[in-house]
Amino acid sequence: MNLLDFVFPKRCVGCGKLGRYFCDRCSSIIRIIELNEAICPICEKPAVDGMTHPRCETRYSLDGLTSFFRYDGVIKKAIKTIKYRFVSDLANEFVALVPEASIISLSKLLNSTSLRPLVIPIPLHPSRLRFRGFNQAAELGKIISLRLQIPMRTDILRRTRSTVPQVEMKHKEERVKNMGNVFAMNTPLRIATNVSVLLFDDVFTTGATMRAAAKELKRNGVKFVWGVTMAR
């Protein structure tokens, strides 16, 4: 145990046990989303490998979605802890839980596109970033990008306005309207056209945020956008 662990001891986010952020017992009950449980990111119905159904596909839609865990129990507590009180060690332990099979599957997917792969985290509006002090999607995405051994860029996509937090919206229609025209590209079109993007966020709920971001990326020339989240 180092000095920091002595002053601020690690406790399991699930049960409070001292030692690690995910104790053996709580880790064992985390629900991993298997490949055969993948869904289409548009209609949210079962889909092969998470690919967008041909009938759901549009010019600017996500090409597919990979989510690692069910958003409940320990995972839900971990994401809320990271979102409102970022702890780097917790983020590292969290990403370490992602099965190697999921990382290999994403790597194969990116290799199949013959485009230059990038991880792009969903950005926060500058006012919220200043208030919170960090962007949890960027912090988690950075660790995911290291596991995938591909670069992450936070300067390509930006939020143009502050929105009501999606968790405060009760209805799907409200969430979709809330995310209308909320993203913009910083990067010139000539840079965007030769990349494949893993669009990263912490949680996929209705998918309104991720679909809005994907639309902006594709509208500006990105050929391939695949959503990746820690949970759904």
mmCIF file of the C-alpha atoms, coordinates in Angstrom:
data_MODEL
# 
_entry.id   MODEL 
# 
loop_
_atom_site.group_PDB 
_atom_site.id 
_atom_site.type_symbol 
_atom_site.label_atom_id 
_atom_site.label_alt_id 
_atom_site.label_comp_id 
_atom_site.label_asym_id 
_atom_site.label_entity_id 
_atom_site.label_seq_id 
_atom_site.pdbx_PDB_ins_code 
_atom_site.Cartn_x 
_atom_site.Cartn_y 
_atom_site.Cartn_z 
_atom_site.occupancy 
_atom_site.B_iso_or_equiv 
_atom_site.pdbx_formal_charge 
_atom_site.auth_seq_id 
_atom_site.auth_comp_id 
_atom_site.auth_asym_id 
_atom_site.auth_atom_id 
_atom_site.pdbx_PDB_model_num 
ATOM 1   C CA . MET A 1 1   ? 0.000   0.000   0.000   1.00 0.00 ? 1   MET A CA 1 
ATOM 2   C CA . ASN A 1 2   ? 1.387   3.412   -0.979  1.00 0.00 ? 2   ASN A CA 1 
ATOM 3   C CA . LEU A 1 3   ? 0.950   6.618   1.020   1.00 0.00 ? 3   LEU A CA 1 
ATOM 4   C CA . LEU A 1 4   ? -2.035  7.751   -1.058  1.00 0.00 ? 4   LEU A CA 1 
ATOM 5   C CA . ASP A 1 5   ? -3.832  4.453   -0.421  1.00 0.00 ? 5   ASP A CA 1 
ATOM 6   C CA . PHE A 1 6   ? -3.146  4.884   3.295   1.00 0.00 ? 6   PHE A CA 1 
ATOM 7   C CA . VAL A 1 7   ? -4.576  8.429   3.368   1.00 0.00 ? 7   VAL A CA 1 
ATOM 8   C CA . PHE A 1 8   ? -7.430  7.682   0.944   1.00 0.00 ? 8   PHE A CA 1 
ATOM 9   C CA . PRO A 1 9   ? -8.005  3.914   1.188   1.00 0.00 ? 9   PRO A CA 1 
ATOM 10  C CA . LYS A 1 10  ? -9.710  2.207   -1.725  1.00 0.00 ? 10  LYS A CA 1 
ATOM 11  C CA . ARG A 1 11  ? -13.161 0.814   -1.047  1.00 0.00 ? 11  ARG A CA 1 
ATOM 12  C CA . CYS A 1 12  ? -15.216 -1.403  -3.304  1.00 0.00 ? 12  CYS A CA 1 
ATOM 13  C CA . VAL A 1 13  ? -17.859 0.703   -5.060  1.00 0.00 ? 13  VAL A CA 1 
ATOM 14  C CA . GLY A 1 14  ? -20.298 -2.166  -4.643  1.00 0.00 ? 14  GLY A CA 1 
ATOM 15  C CA . CYS A 1 15  ? -20.027 -3.177  -0.991  1.00 0.00 ? 15  CYS A CA 1 
ATOM 16  C CA . GLY A 1 16  ? -17.511 -0.797  0.603   1.00 0.00 ? 16  GLY A CA 1 
ATOM 17  C CA . LYS A 1 17  ? -14.907 -3.464  1.370   1.00 0.00 ? 17  LYS A CA 1 
ATOM 18  C CA . LEU A 1 18  ? -11.385 -2.090  1.790   1.00 0.00 ? 18  LEU A CA 1 
ATOM 19  C CA . GLY A 1 19  ? -8.648  -2.948  -0.685  1.00 0.00 ? 19  GLY A CA 1 
ATOM 20  C CA . ARG A 1 20  ? -9.871  -2.412  -4.254  1.00 0.00 ? 20  ARG A CA 1 
ATOM 21  C CA . TYR A 1 21  ? -12.611 -0.559  -6.105  1.00 0.00 ? 21  TYR A CA 1 
ATOM 22  C CA . PHE A 1 22  ? -14.038 -3.887  -7.331  1.00 0.00 ? 22  PHE A CA 1 
ATOM 23  C CA . CYS A 1 23  ? -13.733 -6.706  -4.804  1.00 0.00 ? 23  CYS A CA 1 
ATOM 24  C CA . ASP A 1 24  ? -13.792 -10.332 -5.960  1.00 0.00 ? 24  ASP A CA 1 
ATOM 25  C CA . ARG A 1 25  ? -17.390 -10.876 -4.885  1.00 0.00 ? 25  ARG A CA 1 
ATOM 26  C CA . CYS A 1 26  ? -18.765 -7.753  -6.576  1.00 0.00 ? 26  CYS A CA 1 
ATOM 27  C CA . SER A 1 27  ? -16.660 -8.366  -9.701  1.00 0.00 ? 27  SER A CA 1 
ATOM 28  C CA . SER A 1 28  ? -18.169 -11.840 -9.985  1.00 0.00 ? 28  SER A CA 1 
ATOM 29  C CA . ILE A 1 29  ? -21.732 -10.508 -10.239 1.00 0.00 ? 29  ILE A CA 1 
ATOM 30  C CA . ILE A 1 30  ? -21.032 -7.861  -12.892 1.00 0.00 ? 30  ILE A CA 1 
ATOM 31  C CA . ARG A 1 31  ? -23.123 -8.630  -15.959 1.00 0.00 ? 31  ARG A CA 1 
ATOM 32  C CA . ILE A 1 32  ? -21.063 -8.623  -19.148 1.00 0.00 ? 32  ILE A CA 1 
ATOM 33  C CA . ILE A 1 33  ? -22.935 -8.046  -22.403 1.00 0.00 ? 33  ILE A CA 1 
ATOM 34  C CA . GLU A 1 34  ? -22.089 -10.992 -24.625 1.00 0.00 ? 34  GLU A CA 1 
ATOM 35  C CA . LEU A 1 35  ? -21.734 -10.652 -28.381 1.00 0.00 ? 35  LEU A CA 1 
ATOM 36  C CA . ASN A 1 36  ? -25.029 -12.480 -28.927 1.00 0.00 ? 36  ASN A CA 1 
ATOM 37  C CA . GLU A 1 37  ? -26.777 -9.856  -26.755 1.00 0.00 ? 37  GLU A CA 1 
ATOM 38  C CA . ALA A 1 38  ? -25.760 -6.944  -28.992 1.00 0.00 ? 38  ALA A CA 1 
ATOM 39  C CA . ILE A 1 39  ? -28.394 -4.521  -30.253 1.00 0.00 ? 39  ILE A CA 1 
ATOM 40  C CA . CYS A 1 40  ? -28.892 -2.189  -33.190 1.00 0.00 ? 40  CYS A CA 1 
ATOM 41  C CA . PRO A 1 41  ? -28.174 1.372   -31.927 1.00 0.00 ? 41  PRO A CA 1 
ATOM 42  C CA . ILE A 1 42  ? -31.154 2.767   -33.830 1.00 0.00 ? 42  ILE A CA 1 
ATOM 43  C CA . CYS A 1 43  ? -34.101 0.498   -32.996 1.00 0.00 ? 43  CYS A CA 1 
ATOM 44  C CA . GLU A 1 44  ? -32.394 -1.174  -29.993 1.00 0.00 ? 44  GLU A CA 1 
ATOM 45  C CA . LYS A 1 45  ? -33.507 -4.628  -31.092 1.00 0.00 ? 45  LYS A CA 1 
ATOM 46  C CA . PRO A 1 46  ? -31.137 -7.636  -31.297 1.00 0.00 ? 46  PRO A CA 1 
ATOM 47  C CA . ALA A 1 47  ? -28.539 -7.285  -34.045 1.00 0.00 ? 47  ALA A CA 1 
ATOM 48  C CA . VAL A 1 48  ? -25.677 -9.443  -35.298 1.00 0.00 ? 48  VAL A CA 1 
ATOM 49  C CA . ASP A 1 49  ? -22.448 -8.180  -33.680 1.00 0.00 ? 49  ASP A CA 1 
ATOM 50  C CA . GLY A 1 50  ? -24.195 -4.886  -32.860 1.00 0.00 ? 50  GLY A CA 1 
ATOM 51  C CA . MET A 1 51  ? -24.364 -3.779  -36.496 1.00 0.00 ? 51  MET A CA 1 
ATOM 52  C CA . THR A 1 52  ? -27.058 -1.291  -37.467 1.00 0.00 ? 52  THR A CA 1 
ATOM 53  C CA . HIS A 1 53  ? -29.906 -3.083  -39.250 1.00 0.00 ? 53  HIS A CA 1 
ATOM 54  C CA . PRO A 1 54  ? -30.036 -2.348  -42.995 1.00 0.00 ? 54  PRO A CA 1 
ATOM 55  C CA . ARG A 1 55  ? -33.645 -1.191  -42.549 1.00 0.00 ? 55  ARG A CA 1 
ATOM 56  C CA . CYS A 1 56  ? -32.545 1.256   -39.814 1.00 0.00 ? 56  CYS A CA 1 
ATOM 57  C CA . GLU A 1 57  ? -29.497 2.579   -41.630 1.00 0.00 ? 57  GLU A CA 1 
ATOM 58  C CA . THR A 1 58  ? -29.442 6.119   -42.986 1.00 0.00 ? 58  THR A CA 1 
ATOM 59  C CA . ARG A 1 59  ? -26.736 8.262   -44.544 1.00 0.00 ? 59  ARG A CA 1 
ATOM 60  C CA . TYR A 1 60  ? -25.722 9.709   -41.172 1.00 0.00 ? 60  TYR A CA 1 
ATOM 61  C CA . SER A 1 61  ? -26.486 6.877   -38.759 1.00 0.00 ? 61  SER A CA 1 
ATOM 62  C CA . LEU A 1 62  ? -24.158 4.964   -36.467 1.00 0.00 ? 62  LEU A CA 1 
ATOM 63  C CA . ASP A 1 63  ? -22.740 1.855   -38.122 1.00 0.00 ? 63  ASP A CA 1 
ATOM 64  C CA . GLY A 1 64  ? -23.105 -0.167  -34.941 1.00 0.00 ? 64  GLY A CA 1 
ATOM 65  C CA . LEU A 1 65  ? -22.712 -0.313  -31.185 1.00 0.00 ? 65  LEU A CA 1 
ATOM 66  C CA . THR A 1 66  ? -20.597 -2.182  -28.651 1.00 0.00 ? 66  THR A CA 1 
ATOM 67  C CA . SER A 1 67  ? -21.444 -1.913  -24.946 1.00 0.00 ? 67  SER A CA 1 
ATOM 68  C CA . PHE A 1 68  ? -19.414 -3.876  -22.433 1.00 0.00 ? 68  PHE A CA 1 
ATOM 69  C CA . PHE A 1 69  ? -21.628 -4.146  -19.327 1.00 0.00 ? 69  PHE A CA 1 
ATOM 70  C CA . ARG A 1 70  ? -25.227 -3.979  -18.151 1.00 0.00 ? 70  ARG A CA 1 
ATOM 71  C CA . TYR A 1 71  ? -25.978 -0.645  -16.511 1.00 0.00 ? 71  TYR A CA 1 
ATOM 72  C CA . ASP A 1 72  ? -26.993 -1.913  -13.089 1.00 0.00 ? 72  ASP A CA 1 
ATOM 73  C CA . GLY A 1 73  ? -25.609 -2.779  -9.656  1.00 0.00 ? 73  GLY A CA 1 
ATOM 74  C CA . VAL A 1 74  ? -21.865 -2.299  -9.272  1.00 0.00 ? 74  VAL A CA 1 
ATOM 75  C CA . ILE A 1 75  ? -21.409 -0.901  -12.792 1.00 0.00 ? 75  ILE A CA 1 
ATOM 76  C CA . LYS A 1 76  ? -24.066 1.774   -12.237 1.00 0.00 ? 76  LYS A CA 1 
ATOM 77  C CA . LYS A 1 77  ? -22.402 2.806   -8.964  1.00 0.00 ? 77  LYS A CA 1 
ATOM 78  C CA . ALA A 1 78  ? -18.970 2.904   -10.597 1.00 0.00 ? 78  ALA A CA 1 
ATOM 79  C CA . ILE A 1 79  ? -20.124 5.114   -13.471 1.00 0.00 ? 79  ILE A CA 1 
ATOM 80  C CA . LYS A 1 80  ? -21.900 7.534   -11.144 1.00 0.00 ? 80  LYS A CA 1 
ATOM 81  C CA . THR A 1 81  ? -18.801 7.724   -8.936  1.00 0.00 ? 81  THR A CA 1 
ATOM 82  C CA . ILE A 1 82  ? -16.547 8.432   -11.922 1.00 0.00 ? 82  ILE A CA 1 
ATOM 83  C CA . LYS A 1 83  ? -18.967 10.950  -13.418 1.00 0.00 ? 83  LYS A CA 1 
ATOM 84  C CA . TYR A 1 84  ? -19.274 13.130  -10.335 1.00 0.00 ? 84  TYR A CA 1 
ATOM 85  C CA . ARG A 1 85  ? -16.046 12.427  -8.440  1.00 0.00 ? 85  ARG A CA 1 
ATOM 86  C CA . PHE A 1 86  ? -13.345 11.303  -10.841 1.00 0.00 ? 86  PHE A CA 1 
ATOM 87  C CA . VAL A 1 87  ? -10.733 8.928   -9.418  1.00 0.00 ? 87  VAL A CA 1 
ATOM 88  C CA . SER A 1 88  ? -8.058  7.806   -11.897 1.00 0.00 ? 88  SER A CA 1 
ATOM 89  C CA . ASP A 1 89  ? -7.371  4.500   -10.128 1.00 0.00 ? 89  ASP A CA 1 
ATOM 90  C CA . LEU A 1 90  ? -11.076 3.651   -10.247 1.00 0.00 ? 90  LEU A CA 1 
ATOM 91  C CA . ALA A 1 91  ? -11.197 4.409   -13.979 1.00 0.00 ? 91  ALA A CA 1 
ATOM 92  C CA . ASN A 1 92  ? -8.185  2.160   -14.591 1.00 0.00 ? 92  ASN A CA 1 
ATOM 93  C CA . GLU A 1 93  ? -9.677  -0.710  -12.578 1.00 0.00 ? 93  GLU A CA 1 
ATOM 94  C CA . PHE A 1 94  ? -13.005 -0.234  -14.354 1.00 0.00 ? 94  PHE A CA 1 
ATOM 95  C CA . VAL A 1 95  ? -11.532 -0.451  -17.857 1.00 0.00 ? 95  VAL A CA 1 
ATOM 96  C CA . ALA A 1 96  ? -9.431  -3.442  -16.774 1.00 0.00 ? 96  ALA A CA 1 
ATOM 97  C CA . LEU A 1 97  ? -12.731 -5.313  -16.274 1.00 0.00 ? 97  LEU A CA 1 
ATOM 98  C CA . VAL A 1 98  ? -13.502 -5.070  -20.001 1.00 0.00 ? 98  VAL A CA 1 
ATOM 99  C CA . PRO A 1 99  ? -13.037 -8.592  -21.415 1.00 0.00 ? 99  PRO A CA 1 
ATOM 100 C CA . GLU A 1 100 ? -10.076 -9.051  -23.746 1.00 0.00 ? 100 GLU A CA 1 
ATOM 101 C CA . ALA A 1 101 ? -12.448 -10.698 -26.229 1.00 0.00 ? 101 ALA A CA 1 
ATOM 102 C CA . SER A 1 102 ? -14.320 -7.383  -26.558 1.00 0.00 ? 102 SER A CA 1 
ATOM 103 C CA . ILE A 1 103 ? -11.084 -5.495  -27.234 1.00 0.00 ? 103 ILE A CA 1 
ATOM 104 C CA . ILE A 1 104 ? -10.016 -8.052  -29.859 1.00 0.00 ? 104 ILE A CA 1 
ATOM 105 C CA . SER A 1 105 ? -13.443 -7.840  -31.519 1.00 0.00 ? 105 SER A CA 1 
ATOM 106 C CA . LEU A 1 106 ? -13.208 -4.034  -31.777 1.00 0.00 ? 106 LEU A CA 1 
ATOM 107 C CA . SER A 1 107 ? -9.659  -4.256  -33.153 1.00 0.00 ? 107 SER A CA 1 
ATOM 108 C CA . LYS A 1 108 ? -10.796 -6.665  -35.875 1.00 0.00 ? 108 LYS A CA 1 
ATOM 109 C CA . LEU A 1 109 ? -13.709 -4.385  -36.702 1.00 0.00 ? 109 LEU A CA 1 
ATOM 110 C CA . LEU A 1 110 ? -11.419 -1.382  -37.153 1.00 0.00 ? 110 LEU A CA 1 
ATOM 111 C CA . ASN A 1 111 ? -8.911  -3.352  -39.215 1.00 0.00 ? 111 ASN A CA 1 
ATOM 112 C CA . SER A 1 112 ? -11.702 -4.350  -41.587 1.00 0.00 ? 112 SER A CA 1 
ATOM 113 C CA . THR A 1 113 ? -12.421 -0.728  -42.560 1.00 0.00 ? 113 THR A CA 1 
ATOM 114 C CA . SER A 1 114 ? -8.945  0.061   -44.040 1.00 0.00 ? 114 SER A CA 1 
ATOM 115 C CA . LEU A 1 115 ? -9.310  3.556   -42.577 1.00 0.00 ? 115 LEU A CA 1 
ATOM 116 C CA . ARG A 1 116 ? -7.219  5.267   -39.909 1.00 0.00 ? 116 ARG A CA 1 
ATOM 117 C CA . PRO A 1 117 ? -8.852  4.468   -36.524 1.00 0.00 ? 117 PRO A CA 1 
ATOM 118 C CA . LEU A 1 118 ? -9.529  7.067   -33.852 1.00 0.00 ? 118 LEU A CA 1 
ATOM 119 C CA . VAL A 1 119 ? -11.314 7.124   -30.513 1.00 0.00 ? 119 VAL A CA 1 
ATOM 120 C CA . ILE A 1 120 ? -13.427 10.261  -30.098 1.00 0.00 ? 120 ILE A CA 1 
ATOM 121 C CA . PRO A 1 121 ? -15.131 10.753  -26.713 1.00 0.00 ? 121 PRO A CA 1 
ATOM 122 C CA . ILE A 1 122 ? -18.477 12.513  -26.462 1.00 0.00 ? 122 ILE A CA 1 
ATOM 123 C CA . PRO A 1 123 ? -17.514 16.075  -25.453 1.00 0.00 ? 123 PRO A CA 1 
ATOM 124 C CA . LEU A 1 124 ? -18.911 18.134  -22.603 1.00 0.00 ? 124 LEU A CA 1 
ATOM 125 C CA . HIS A 1 125 ? -19.929 21.747  -23.090 1.00 0.00 ? 125 HIS A CA 1 
ATOM 126 C CA . PRO A 1 126 ? -17.096 24.035  -21.865 1.00 0.00 ? 126 PRO A CA 1 
ATOM 127 C CA . SER A 1 127 ? -19.256 25.393  -19.032 1.00 0.00 ? 127 SER A CA 1 
ATOM 128 C CA . ARG A 1 128 ? -19.951 21.902  -17.695 1.00 0.00 ? 128 ARG A CA 1 
ATOM 129 C CA . LEU A 1 129 ? -16.321 20.896  -18.162 1.00 0.00 ? 129 LEU A CA 1 
ATOM 130 C CA . ARG A 1 130 ? -15.219 23.886  -16.084 1.00 0.00 ? 130 ARG A CA 1 
ATOM 131 C CA . PHE A 1 131 ? -17.767 23.074  -13.389 1.00 0.00 ? 131 PHE A CA 1 
ATOM 132 C CA . ARG A 1 132 ? -16.880 19.373  -13.198 1.00 0.00 ? 132 ARG A CA 1 
ATOM 133 C CA . GLY A 1 133 ? -13.164 19.720  -13.892 1.00 0.00 ? 133 GLY A CA 1 
ATOM 134 C CA . PHE A 1 134 ? -12.988 16.684  -16.189 1.00 0.00 ? 134 PHE A CA 1 
ATOM 135 C CA . ASN A 1 135 ? -14.859 14.798  -18.892 1.00 0.00 ? 135 ASN A CA 1 
ATOM 136 C CA . GLN A 1 136 ? -15.517 11.243  -17.717 1.00 0.00 ? 136 GLN A CA 1 
ATOM 137 C CA . ALA A 1 137 ? -15.970 9.992   -21.294 1.00 0.00 ? 137 ALA A CA 1 
ATOM 138 C CA . ALA A 1 138 ? -12.551 11.363  -22.236 1.00 0.00 ? 138 ALA A CA 1 
ATOM 139 C CA . GLU A 1 139 ? -10.870 9.913   -19.151 1.00 0.00 ? 139 GLU A CA 1 
ATOM 140 C CA . LEU A 1 140 ? -12.334 6.443   -19.691 1.00 0.00 ? 140 LEU A CA 1 
ATOM 141 C CA . GLY A 1 141 ? -11.874 6.700   -23.459 1.00 0.00 ? 141 GLY A CA 1 
ATOM 142 C CA . LYS A 1 142 ? -8.188  7.442   -23.014 1.00 0.00 ? 142 LYS A CA 1 
ATOM 143 C CA . ILE A 1 143 ? -7.701  4.139   -21.192 1.00 0.00 ? 143 ILE A CA 1 
ATOM 144 C CA . ILE A 1 144 ? -9.779  2.256   -23.780 1.00 0.00 ? 144 ILE A CA 1 
ATOM 145 C CA . SER A 1 145 ? -7.656  3.783   -26.564 1.00 0.00 ? 145 SER A CA 1 
ATOM 146 C CA . LEU A 1 146 ? -4.506  2.533   -24.828 1.00 0.00 ? 146 LEU A CA 1 
ATOM 147 C CA . ARG A 1 147 ? -5.907  -0.991  -24.671 1.00 0.00 ? 147 ARG A CA 1 
ATOM 148 C CA . LEU A 1 148 ? -6.818  -0.794  -28.357 1.00 0.00 ? 148 LEU A CA 1 
ATOM 149 C CA . GLN A 1 149 ? -3.468  0.851   -29.162 1.00 0.00 ? 149 GLN A CA 1 
ATOM 150 C CA . ILE A 1 150 ? -5.074  3.566   -31.264 1.00 0.00 ? 150 ILE A CA 1 
ATOM 151 C CA . PRO A 1 151 ? -5.025  7.349   -30.750 1.00 0.00 ? 151 PRO A CA 1 
ATOM 152 C CA . MET A 1 152 ? -7.760  9.399   -29.108 1.00 0.00 ? 152 MET A CA 1 
ATOM 153 C CA . ARG A 1 153 ? -8.693  12.905  -30.263 1.00 0.00 ? 153 ARG A CA 1 
ATOM 154 C CA . THR A 1 154 ? -10.645 15.397  -28.175 1.00 0.00 ? 154 THR A CA 1 
ATOM 155 C CA . ASP A 1 155 ? -10.265 18.324  -30.599 1.00 0.00 ? 155 ASP A CA 1 
ATOM 156 C CA . ILE A 1 156 ? -12.437 17.057  -33.458 1.00 0.00 ? 156 ILE A CA 1 
ATOM 157 C CA . LEU A 1 157 ? -15.935 17.271  -31.976 1.00 0.00 ? 157 LEU A CA 1 
ATOM 158 C CA . ARG A 1 158 ? -17.375 19.977  -29.727 1.00 0.00 ? 158 ARG A CA 1 
ATOM 159 C CA . ARG A 1 159 ? -20.659 20.900  -28.098 1.00 0.00 ? 159 ARG A CA 1 
ATOM 160 C CA . THR A 1 160 ? -22.152 24.136  -29.347 1.00 0.00 ? 160 THR A CA 1 
ATOM 161 C CA . ARG A 1 161 ? -24.561 24.666  -26.472 1.00 0.00 ? 161 ARG A CA 1 
ATOM 162 C CA . SER A 1 162 ? -25.214 23.461  -22.957 1.00 0.00 ? 162 SER A CA 1 
ATOM 163 C CA . THR A 1 163 ? -28.117 21.041  -22.629 1.00 0.00 ? 163 THR A CA 1 
ATOM 164 C CA . VAL A 1 164 ? -30.282 19.718  -19.840 1.00 0.00 ? 164 VAL A CA 1 
ATOM 165 C CA . PRO A 1 165 ? -28.657 16.492  -18.545 1.00 0.00 ? 165 PRO A CA 1 
ATOM 166 C CA . GLN A 1 166 ? -30.219 13.526  -20.333 1.00 0.00 ? 166 GLN A CA 1 
ATOM 167 C CA . VAL A 1 167 ? -30.908 11.744  -17.031 1.00 0.00 ? 167 VAL A CA 1 
ATOM 168 C CA . GLU A 1 168 ? -33.373 14.524  -16.191 1.00 0.00 ? 168 GLU A CA 1 
ATOM 169 C CA . MET A 1 169 ? -35.448 13.781  -19.304 1.00 0.00 ? 169 MET A CA 1 
ATOM 170 C CA . LYS A 1 170 ? -38.297 11.334  -18.672 1.00 0.00 ? 170 LYS A CA 1 
ATOM 171 C CA . HIS A 1 171 ? -39.318 10.689  -22.276 1.00 0.00 ? 171 HIS A CA 1 
ATOM 172 C CA . LYS A 1 172 ? -37.298 9.534   -25.271 1.00 0.00 ? 172 LYS A CA 1 
ATOM 173 C CA . GLU A 1 173 ? -38.797 12.262  -27.468 1.00 0.00 ? 173 GLU A CA 1 
ATOM 174 C CA . GLU A 1 174 ? -37.548 14.914  -25.039 1.00 0.00 ? 174 GLU A CA 1 
ATOM 175 C CA . ARG A 1 175 ? -34.035 13.455  -25.107 1.00 0.00 ? 175 ARG A CA 1 
ATOM 176 C CA . VAL A 1 176 ? -33.948 13.460  -28.906 1.00 0.00 ? 176 VAL A CA 1 
ATOM 177 C CA . LYS A 1 177 ? -35.137 17.079  -29.068 1.00 0.00 ? 177 LYS A CA 1 
ATOM 178 C CA . ASN A 1 178 ? -32.639 18.059  -26.364 1.00 0.00 ? 178 ASN A CA 1 
ATOM 179 C CA . MET A 1 179 ? -29.754 16.809  -28.533 1.00 0.00 ? 179 MET A CA 1 
ATOM 180 C CA . GLY A 1 180 ? -30.808 18.575  -31.735 1.00 0.00 ? 180 GLY A CA 1 
ATOM 181 C CA . ASN A 1 181 ? -27.907 20.438  -33.410 1.00 0.00 ? 181 ASN A CA 1 
ATOM 182 C CA . VAL A 1 182 ? -25.786 20.233  -30.265 1.00 0.00 ? 182 VAL A CA 1 
ATOM 183 C CA . PHE A 1 183 ? -22.508 19.065  -31.858 1.00 0.00 ? 183 PHE A CA 1 
ATOM 184 C CA . ALA A 1 184 ? -20.142 20.643  -34.373 1.00 0.00 ? 184 ALA A CA 1 
ATOM 185 C CA . MET A 1 185 ? -16.891 19.614  -36.034 1.00 0.00 ? 185 MET A CA 1 
ATOM 186 C CA . ASN A 1 186 ? -13.616 21.454  -35.522 1.00 0.00 ? 186 ASN A CA 1 
ATOM 187 C CA . THR A 1 187 ? -11.573 19.418  -38.008 1.00 0.00 ? 187 THR A CA 1 
ATOM 188 C CA . PRO A 1 188 ? -11.507 20.169  -41.747 1.00 0.00 ? 188 PRO A CA 1 
ATOM 189 C CA . LEU A 1 189 ? -13.292 17.739  -44.049 1.00 0.00 ? 189 LEU A CA 1 
ATOM 190 C CA . ARG A 1 190 ? -10.070 16.506  -45.700 1.00 0.00 ? 190 ARG A CA 1 
ATOM 191 C CA . ILE A 1 191 ? -8.876  15.138  -42.341 1.00 0.00 ? 191 ILE A CA 1 
ATOM 192 C CA . ALA A 1 192 ? -12.206 13.574  -41.454 1.00 0.00 ? 192 ALA A CA 1 
ATOM 193 C CA . THR A 1 193 ? -12.703 11.518  -44.608 1.00 0.00 ? 193 THR A CA 1 
ATOM 194 C CA . ASN A 1 194 ? -9.873  9.022   -44.069 1.00 0.00 ? 194 ASN A CA 1 
ATOM 195 C CA . VAL A 1 195 ? -10.722 7.959   -40.510 1.00 0.00 ? 195 VAL A CA 1 
ATOM 196 C CA . SER A 1 196 ? -12.914 5.369   -38.839 1.00 0.00 ? 196 SER A CA 1 
ATOM 197 C CA . VAL A 1 197 ? -14.236 6.544   -35.488 1.00 0.00 ? 197 VAL A CA 1 
ATOM 198 C CA . LEU A 1 198 ? -15.007 4.734   -32.276 1.00 0.00 ? 198 LEU A CA 1 
ATOM 199 C CA . LEU A 1 199 ? -17.400 7.210   -30.680 1.00 0.00 ? 199 LEU A CA 1 
ATOM 200 C CA . PHE A 1 200 ? -17.043 6.660   -26.951 1.00 0.00 ? 200 PHE A CA 1 
ATOM 201 C CA . ASP A 1 201 ? -19.345 7.441   -24.022 1.00 0.00 ? 201 ASP A CA 1 
ATOM 202 C CA . ASP A 1 202 ? -19.898 6.020   -20.556 1.00 0.00 ? 202 ASP A CA 1 
ATOM 203 C CA . VAL A 1 203 ? -23.542 4.906   -20.919 1.00 0.00 ? 203 VAL A CA 1 
ATOM 204 C CA . PHE A 1 204 ? -25.960 4.202   -23.771 1.00 0.00 ? 204 PHE A CA 1 
ATOM 205 C CA . THR A 1 205 ? -29.543 4.848   -22.662 1.00 0.00 ? 205 THR A CA 1 
ATOM 206 C CA . THR A 1 206 ? -31.842 6.088   -25.437 1.00 0.00 ? 206 THR A CA 1 
ATOM 207 C CA . GLY A 1 207 ? -28.826 6.678   -27.681 1.00 0.00 ? 207 GLY A CA 1 
ATOM 208 C CA . ALA A 1 208 ? -29.909 10.240  -28.527 1.00 0.00 ? 208 ALA A CA 1 
ATOM 209 C CA . THR A 1 209 ? -26.521 11.752  -27.627 1.00 0.00 ? 209 THR A CA 1 
ATOM 210 C CA . MET A 1 210 ? -24.498 9.220   -29.588 1.00 0.00 ? 210 MET A CA 1 
ATOM 211 C CA . ARG A 1 211 ? -26.750 9.366   -32.637 1.00 0.00 ? 211 ARG A CA 1 
ATOM 212 C CA . ALA A 1 212 ? -26.551 13.170  -32.698 1.00 0.00 ? 212 ALA A CA 1 
ATOM 213 C CA . ALA A 1 213 ? -22.746 13.082  -32.496 1.00 0.00 ? 213 ALA A CA 1 
ATOM 214 C CA . ALA A 1 214 ? -22.508 10.406  -35.205 1.00 0.00 ? 214 ALA A CA 1 
ATOM 215 C CA . LYS A 1 215 ? -24.738 12.472  -37.482 1.00 0.00 ? 215 LYS A CA 1 
ATOM 216 C CA . GLU A 1 216 ? -22.414 15.474  -37.193 1.00 0.00 ? 216 GLU A CA 1 
ATOM 217 C CA . LEU A 1 217 ? -19.305 13.371  -37.838 1.00 0.00 ? 217 LEU A CA 1 
ATOM 218 C CA . LYS A 1 218 ? -20.795 11.718  -40.915 1.00 0.00 ? 218 LYS A CA 1 
ATOM 219 C CA . ARG A 1 219 ? -22.288 14.951  -42.210 1.00 0.00 ? 219 ARG A CA 1 
ATOM 220 C CA . ASN A 1 220 ? -18.716 16.257  -42.313 1.00 0.00 ? 220 ASN A CA 1 
ATOM 221 C CA . GLY A 1 221 ? -17.272 13.319  -44.187 1.00 0.00 ? 221 GLY A CA 1 
ATOM 222 C CA . VAL A 1 222 ? -16.407 10.606  -41.656 1.00 0.00 ? 222 VAL A CA 1 
ATOM 223 C CA . LYS A 1 223 ? -17.100 7.297   -43.399 1.00 0.00 ? 223 LYS A CA 1 
ATOM 224 C CA . PHE A 1 224 ? -17.448 4.933   -40.440 1.00 0.00 ? 224 PHE A CA 1 
ATOM 225 C CA . VAL A 1 225 ? -18.712 5.642   -36.905 1.00 0.00 ? 225 VAL A CA 1 
ATOM 226 C CA . TRP A 1 226 ? -19.129 2.850   -34.357 1.00 0.00 ? 226 TRP A CA 1 
ATOM 227 C CA . GLY A 1 227 ? -20.492 3.573   -30.896 1.00 0.00 ? 227 GLY A CA 1 
ATOM 228 C CA . VAL A 1 228 ? -18.700 2.188   -27.842 1.00 0.00 ? 228 VAL A CA 1 
ATOM 229 C CA . THR A 1 229 ? -19.932 2.537   -24.267 1.00 0.00 ? 229 THR A CA 1 
ATOM 230 C CA . MET A 1 230 ? -18.954 1.066   -20.943 1.00 0.00 ? 230 MET A CA 1 
ATOM 231 C CA . ALA A 1 231 ? -22.573 0.135   -20.250 1.00 0.00 ? 231 ALA A CA 1 
ATOM 232 C CA . ARG A 1 232 ? -26.162 0.161   -21.470 1.00 0.00 ? 232 ARG A CA 1 
# 
